[in-house]
Amino acid sequence: MISISLKGLKQITYEKAFFVFKERIISEFERHQYVYDSGVLPVNKHKRFEKILIGNAKDDEYLTALQLLSECLEDFHNKKVILLIELNVRCDAALEQIRTKKYAEQLTDDCYQKVMSYGIAFYGKTCRVKMGEIVYQNEE
């Protein structure tokens, strides 16, 4: 079982939120280090697992880290893995964070009055997308 909490990711900036997310991914990999140590993983998965485990992965590798961990756990246990994240709630939380932290303001200038925001949650082949709209008024 993989368990990742997204609570408390309401950071001041996207960069800080992503940093906290990466730290939680690393912690989950540490919790399952026995899989890494077991010797059952193919070489490519073992290398990818190690990069995340020691915190040397590139940012885009963290975006697919849960899929990797799921595959590694399936290789080890020979069973499907359950990821405990409720997709609808996570989409709503993402949209709320975009709104309250005003992430879209970075995209607005005289040319952009409306910004579409998307809350996306996924696991394996399951994906949920919710769309939000942020409208800014020009002060003229």
Disulfide bonds with the S-S distance in Angstrom:
none
